Amino acid sequence: MKRFFTLAALLFSATPAFAGQTRTVNCDAGQSLTLTLATLVKFLPATVTVKGTCTEYVLVDGFNNLTLVGAPGATLQQPSEPPTSAFVLSIEASRSVTVAGLAFRSLPSVLSSIGIGGGSNEVLVRDVTTDGSGGIFVYEASQVRLVRVTVNITSNYAAIWAVDKSDVHIVDGLLQRPANSNFNAGIFASSGHVTMQGMTIRDMQQSINIDSSGDVDLVNFEPAAAGIDVIVDNPSGTNFNGALVSDSSSLNLGSAKLRISDAGQPYGGDTGAVFITNGSTLNANANLVVSNSKGQGVIVSNDSHARLSGSSITGGAHGGLVVTNLSTASVDFNFFGNPSTTITANGTDVFCDSKSRITGGANIANAITVNCSSLLPGSYENLP
């Protein structure tokens, strides 16, 4: 017992010496971020300032209250030899970690520039740029906040991944890809949850892909954000779907709008601005704005449902609202702002097959071409 109290006394007496741990690592001078992290006590607050270009794989494992901040021009770069990690920066089983002001450069041989897993929580990635393979991969029920992140994806699939029941909040930022032959997604939420506002997603084949009971919410939750709406634009014409929601997943548009332009491919099919399929749902309310789709506007298929209430679907080359294969859509009266949903100037404004139904037809404005035998003017058949 005496030995225990002696060890405890030594620990607490040493704590002030470690309090406010600060380090500066200059990789241009031959120093290493990995070796610098090894000098820190993981359970005490620490701040590491990074200078220069660090060419190494970095693991942050089991830290509590760590800040990695980049001086101007600071970069973490993947080594050219065969990878020893799936990520250039890995954050595992850590809490209250901030990564700010750093640039990341990765090669096709890794999964993504940054990986955050092992149940990490309260992780903040702020003012970060990634170039190369993927962007940020969040997995194993981790909780992450991304603020003003720019991802330039040149290989791998998605710019931001939210998988394994992880929760990601996104404020502002840009996800984009170059003109190449790769097939990329901006947001990939597979059994994960994403809340975002103020994001621009450009030239992705699948701008937002939600599957395996994942869900994405657009909400104005950050008063200090530069933007509110999420913009999906496709100037290169390579897009297939602005949002693909499949396999019991959901896309919910709350107090932030989703604005999708020039989505889909000229042949139509199931390409277009929003594709809801396989038991999934779209809750658009008045916050979906679709314009000039090369494919469909909103297509709902395979036992899925879409709810529109004051949204706008205009100028598409094929269908505006398309409902097929035992699916439904409800066009509700909007008591706030525009009471009608505008569906007009599309190849066919409203379409449903014989096994599907659209309710609230009286709330659709300016539809000229309608091909739907199960279009009800109200919310129900005649009730008793």
Buried (B, 14 or more C-beta within 10 A) or exposed (E): EEEEEEEEEEEEEEEEEEEEBEBEBBBEEEBBBBEBBEEBBBEBBBBBBBBBBBBBBBBBEEBBBBBBBBBEEBBBBBEEEEBEBBBBBBBBBBBBBBBBBBBBBBBEBBBBBBBBBBBBBBBBBBBBBBBBBBBBBBBBBBBBBBBBBBBBBBBBBBBBBBBBBBBBBBBBBBBBBEEEEBEBBBBBBBBBBBBBBBBBBBBBBBBBBBBEBBBBBBBBBBEEBEBBBBBBBBEBEBBBBBBBBBBBBBBBBBEBBBBBBBBBBEEBEBBBBBBBBBBBBBBBBBBBBBBBBBBBBBBBBBBBBBBBBBBBBBBBBBBBBBBBBEBBBBBBBBEEEEBBBBBBBBBBBBBBBEEBBBBBBBBBBEBEBBEBEBBBEEBEEEEE
